[in-house]
Amino acid sequence: MAVKPMTSKEVAKKVMNKEPFFILDVRNEGDFADWKIEGENFDYFNIPYFELLDGVEVIMDKIPTDKEVLVVCAKEGSSVMIAEFLSEAGLSVSYLVGGMKAWSEHLEPINIGNLKDGGEIYQFVRLGKGCLSYMVVSNGEAAIIDSTRMTNVYIDFANSINAKITHVFDTHLHADHISGGRVIAEMTHATYWLPPKDAAEVTFEYRALEDGTEVTIGTTAINIHALYSPGHTIGSTTFVVDDQYLLSGDTLFIDSIGRPDLAGLAEDWVADLRESLYKRYRELSEELVVLPAHFMILEELNEDGSVAEKLGTLFAKNHGLNIEDEEVFRKLVTENLPPQPNAYQEIRETNMGKINPDEEKQREMEIGPNRCAVR
């Protein structure tokens, strides 16, 4: 039987459609335990490819015949080889094109909804990394918020809807992924915005994104209003778009809240984080739809694959917003935190412009799960 290639986009559809699926992951056990392709109805078997070099007979009873089977490795080569072995043994299997590196980079655009004056807002879901970025479109103009380094995806998408990118924003200086904001701004001659309190060490020019800043996209008065909300970083900024959407960056997630330790100042920023979540956000309309910069678990995805929920619902259900005792809150966000993101210091320095790693190095720096939440 012929071995079939399967793209990350095809796998993403299976995740979002909650299809039954089987993955044979031939990476090392530690890599698999740290990070894998998550799917609600996915089953897995992990065995390092080098244990199968003498044949796949030892795992034939582990591979189902009633589900689609995908072989996965880090970069593609090993999965092609093992898939061919399985095909020669009579099984119908596919391999992941580009491996886990390609999966980490795939972006799935989803239309979140219309804005009051005819504009639209799109969410770009990075399933393999848990990153969420946004494009606000109105009257032929577009603004991008919290972009990933896969810059061509945004530029190509804007071109496909006949929109000109005029503004690019980062809600904060990211530590878990490399921002494409500055590169997109340079390629499109757009204005790049960054909170100045996060930009003390950056090596490039930017526009200061401060509390009360308003930027209009298009001619339909769709305002992006900046709300200073420190805690995850000292400069973290939330956007209120058209009085409908709250782009919360890494301050508030659907099922958790942002961690304050990625710049090494957890104890110093706990009070800021609590004030942002328990005071500044409480002053906002509970009807605002929260659009965070990350998701943590698949259960946070809606039926259409988007990640969004009303602020009032999060006030009721998000544990991080319901801790009355300040000392208990302090312990939650400073103790027993998950491991810090891979290469997060190098990622911060890249986003500051201090270092300029090549594309392959950037890929390596980002590999692994999202770890921006308290849990």
DRENTOR-251920 format. One record per residue (C-alpha): residue in one letter; x, z, y. Coordinates in steps of 0.2 Angstrom, whole numbers, plus 2048, in hexadecimal, padded with zeros to 3 digits. Example, Ala and Ser with C-alpha at 12.3 -4.5 7.8 and 13.67 -1.06 7.14 Angstrom:
BEGIN
A83E8277EA S8448247FB 
END
This chain:
BEGIN
M800800800 A8067FC812 V80B80B81D K80180B82D P80781083E M7FB81C848 T7FD81F85A S7FC830864 K7EC82986C E7E482685B V7E9838856 A7E283F866 K7D1837862 K7D183F852 V7D485085A M7C684D867 N7BA84785A K7BE85684E E7C184A840 P7C785082F F7DA84B82E F7E9850824 I7FB85182B L80A851821 D81785882D V829855827 R83285E835 N83C86E831 E83187D82E G83688683E D831877849 F82087683F A81D888841 D820888854 W816878858 K80B86B84F I7FD85F852 E7EE86A854 G7DD86484E E7CD86E84A N7CA866839 F7DC862835 D7E5867825 Y7F8868824 F807868818 N81886B81E I828867815 P83986181C Y83C84F819 F84D852811 E84485B803 L83C84A7FF L84B83F7FF D84B83E7EC G83983A7EB V8278407F0 E8218457DF V8228577E3 I8158567F0 M8098497E9 D7FD8577E4 K7FD85D7F6 I7F784D7FE P7E484B7FE T7DC83A7FA D7CC83D803 K7D383F815 E7DE834820 V7F083981E L7FD83982C V80F83C82A V818844839 C82A84783E A83384A84E K837838853 E82F82D846 G83D82783B S83B83482D S82883382D V82A82082A M83582381B I82A830813 A81B826816 E82381780D F8278237FF L8158287FE S80E8177FF E8198117F1 A81281F7E7 G8008187EA L7FA8227F9 S7F381B809 V7FC824818 S80082182A Y80F827834 L80F82D846 V816820852 G82482985C G822839853 M81F84A85B K82884486B A81B83786D W80D84386A S81484F877 E813841884 H80283A881 L7F583C88F E7E283988C P7D983689C I7C783D89D N7BA83B8AB I7B584C8B0 G7A88478BC N7A28408CD L7A68488DE K79884A8EB D79C83A8F5 G79F82E8E7 G7B18338E1 E7B68388D0 I7C28448C8 Y7CC8408B8 Q7D584D8AD F7E48478A3 V7E5851893 R7F685388B L7F185987A G80285B873 K808866881 G7F886E887 C7FB867899 L7ED8628A4 S7EF8578B4 Y7E284F8BF M7DE8408CA V7D28418D8 V7CB8308DD S7C182B8ED N7BF81A8F6 G7CE8128EE E7DA8218F1 A7E082D8E4 A7E983E8E3 I7F28458D4 I7F48578D0 D80085F8C4 S80684F8BD T81184E8AD R8218448AD M8188358A5 T81682D8B6 N81181C8B0 V8018228A8 Y7FA8288B9 I8008198C3 D7F980D8B6 F7E98168B5 A7E78168C8 N7EB8038C8 S7DD8018BB I7D08098C6 N7D78008D6 A7DC8108DE K7EC8138E9 I7F58248E6 T7F782C8F7 H7FA83E8F3 V8038478E5 F80285A8E3 D8098688D8 T8008788D8 H8108818D5 L82287E8CF H82087B8BC A82A8848AF D82387D89F H82386A8A3 I82C85E8AE S8218588BD G81F8468C0 G8198498D2 R8288458DC V82C8368D2 I81A82F8D4 A81A8338E7 E82B8298E8 M82481A8DE T8138198E7 H81981F8F9 A80C82D8F7 T80E83E8FF Y81584C8F4 W80F85D8F6 L81686E8F0 P8138808F4 P8228858FF K8248968F7 D82888D8E7 A8338818F0 A84188C8F7 E84E8848EC V8488728EB T8548648F0 F8478578F6 E83B855904 Y82985A902 R81985E90B A81587190C L805875902 E7FF88590A D7EF89090A G7E2886914 T7EA875912 E7DD867911 V7E085690C T7D384890C I7D383B8FE G7CB82A903 T7BE82A911 T7B1834909 A7B784590E I7BC84B8FD N7C785A902 I7D48628F8 H7D48748FF A7E487E8FA L7E18908F6 Y7F189B8F5 S7F08A48E4 P8018AB8DF G8058B48CF H80A8A78C2 T8178A28CF I8198A98E1 G8138988E8 S8048948DC T7F688B8E5 T7E58888DF F7DB8798E5 V7C88788E9 V7C38668E8 D7B38618F1 D7AB8728EF Q7A986E8DC Y7B98708D3 L7C687E8D2 L7D78778CD S7DF8888C8 G7F08828C3 D7F888F8B7 T7EF89E8C0 L7DF89D8B5 F7DC8958A5 I7CC89389B D7D18A188E S7DF8AA897 I7E88AC8A7 G7F98A78AD R8098B08A9 P8148B78B7 D8258B78AF L82C8A58AF A8368A88BE G83C8B98B8 L8308C38C4 A8228CA8B9 E8228DB8C0 D8238D58D2 W8158C98D0 V8088D28C6 A7FF8D98D6 D7FF8C78DD L7F78C08CD R7EA8CD8CC E7E58CB8DF S7E48B88DC L7D88BA8CD Y7CE8C98D1 K7CD8C78E4 R7D08B58EA Y7C78AD8DC R7B88BA8DD E7B58B38EE L7B28A28E8 S7A289A8E2 E79F89E8CF E79888C8CE L7A98848D0 V7AF87B8C1 V7C08828BC L7CD8758B7 P7DD87D8B2 A7EF8758B0 H7EF87A89D F7E587F88E M7EB88A881 I7E0887871 L7D587986B E7C688386D E7C8881880 L7C486F87F N7B2869882 E7A985D877 D7B084E882 G7C2855880 S7C285B892 V7C786D897 A7BB8748A4 E7B08838A7 K7A688B8B5 L7AF8998BE G7A08A58BB T7A28A28A9 L7B48A78A9 F7B08B68B3 A7A58BB8A5 K7AF8B6896 N7C18B589A H7C98C5895 G7D78C38A2 L7CA8C48B0 N7C18D48A9 I7CF8E28A9 E7C98EF8B5 D7D98FA8B3 E7E78F48BD E7F48FC8B1 V7EC8F48A2 F7ED8E38AB R7FF8E68AF K8038E989D L7FA8DA897 V8048CE8A3 T8158D68A1 E8168DC88F N8158D387E L8158C2887 P8178B287C P8288AA87B Q82D8A188B P82C88E88B N83A884884 A848881891 Y83D88889F Q84C88B8AA E8528798A9 I8408738AC R83F87D8BC E8508778C2 T84A8658BE N83A8678C8 M84586E8D6 G85085F8D6 K85F8698D1 I86285F8C1 N85D84E8BC P85D84D8A9 D85B83C8A1 E84A837898 E85083D887 K85684D88D Q845850896 R83C84D886 E84685A87D M84486788B E831865889 I82F865876 G825874870 P81487C874 N80D881885 R811893889 C80B89689B A7FD8A2897 V7FE8B5894 R7F98B2882 
END
